[in-house]
Amino acid sequence: MRINLLHLLLLVNGNVFAATNNDNAASIVHREDPVETLTFDDGPVNIQDPIQMRAMPIIADVNSPRHRQERAHLLRRMARNHGTWGSTHPRLRLLDTLFGFTKYKERQIIELNRWRNLYTNVGKKQKKVLERVVNYKKKLDDVEELIYENLMICKSIVSNALQFYGVTQQELDEHIKDAEEKERQADRISVSQALKHFVRDWADEGAKERNDAFPCILSTLSGLKGVSKEPSPLKVLLPGSGLGRLGHEVANLDGFEVTLNEWSMYMNVAYRFIENSTLTNPFSFHPFVDGFSHHATTTDMLRKVTAPNVTPNSKVLLVEGDFNTAFKDQAGHYDIIVTHFFIDTARNLMSYFDTIQLLLKTGGKWLNFGPLLYGTAPFVQLSLDEIIAVVEEMGFAFEDIGDDCGEITFDGKKPRSKEAEYGFNGKALTKNAYAAQVWVVTKK
Ligand SMILES: C[S@@+](CC[C@H](N)C(=O)[O-])C[C@H]1O[C@@H](n2cnc3c(N)ncnc32)[C@H](O)[C@@H]1O
């Protein structure tokens, strides 16, 4: 049977992926990819298409008791009648996120048309040069085409999420209709950022960013495991895990039971899309088509990235929600907490410290790696020396760590500074790097 792209999209938008378990409702590709002609039954299917991506096989450990329990718990929290229905309700946040991914193309095209419109201000003679030399209009048309290709990934993410969270297409459609009637716009930036996170975490191109941080963190954890007397796997929690690659690398070390935690639904639906992949690089996308700045060449801007470059470790568990509240019943449960580019996201830094202290066993370790880039409205903003003083006052002891975590930041104290990028695009003519602060402390 042959099926064309229009049919495919109808299937995706129609009932094929409409989840049936309503009761328990508890940041791109290349034009040569043959998405328009897909052959089912009698031939190969392009892995790029939403049906194929949704159908990535579910593998053993995702069905482990730990995974099953957490999913049941998640679906209960997601139920409409659970808690208060409002902007922080997980189901509403999920629906808003899926609204964002669904409207990816529309929101991007509005922006593209704005650029097209701005181009009309260029003089006739100037345009002639631009068209002859760089074919500028065609560049904008190329961007449009790649936006359509990115849309396929967004649709796959939505299909996968509907199934995973037990939400029907009808419920999402109604949510979108309601949002549009209220003239609420889908979030373009968060979708774009989530797609770019695939690069940082799961593409070959992200290796530089990962290599700034992971060797220090992984060797420190191996060292802790080496001296640990605990015979069973050490329980490691990584709050603010983004798309989770670090946790998967920790799980690959052996001897660790890894739990990720992430608040953002944009991150979570992207993670759910990738977590069961049993193939390497099954999908491709064009993460940089939505910005014209900092490109050495237009080819760089339009380039294709593939992901995931390794298969995820199926033992890793993601617990969705706010770090400060999601683990309330797990006091003293964890051997190690790893905060990677996380603590400066706090509204109240002291609450993160309290939660870390609560969740660690006595003798447990907290490993931090990240900058002190505070957000727009934190209740308290501390410099490194103040953090050291507060953390010591709380009863943590700073430990020595190895040279692969950088130089000592200041004499007489143990935290180290390690240059670490957080920019997604290694080819950009700009660099976004931090003197990440690294420390290990023990809960006394
Ligand atoms: C700067 S990002 C770093 C992500 C990832 N660790 C990395 O390095 O790529 C911080 C992450 O923390 C998440 N986050 C912020 N506040 C959180 C909270 N209270 N609980 C859990 N995650 C949170 C954000 O959604 C974001 O994904």
The ligand as an ORCA input file, in Angstrom:
! r2SCAN-3c Opt
* xyz 0 1
  C      19.800     25.317     32.478
  S      18.766     23.924     32.215
  C      19.922     22.601     32.295
  C      19.414     21.312     31.756
  C      20.439     20.181     31.762
  N      20.878     19.888     33.115
  C      21.584     20.535     30.870
  O      22.668     20.874     31.397
  O      21.399     20.521     29.656
  C      17.942     23.824     33.765
  C      16.810     22.845     33.753
  O      16.211     22.797     35.045
  C      14.808     22.679     34.887
  N      14.174     23.154     36.124
  C      14.053     24.428     36.547
  N      13.433     24.466     37.748
  C      13.164     23.189     38.090
  C      12.547     22.576     39.206
  N      12.082     23.307     40.222
  N      12.447     21.233     39.243
  C      12.930     20.470     38.218
  N      13.516     21.002     37.126
  C      13.640     22.335     37.050
  C      14.525     23.563     33.681
  O      13.273     23.262     33.101
  C      15.699     23.230     32.776
  O      15.433     22.151     31.923
*
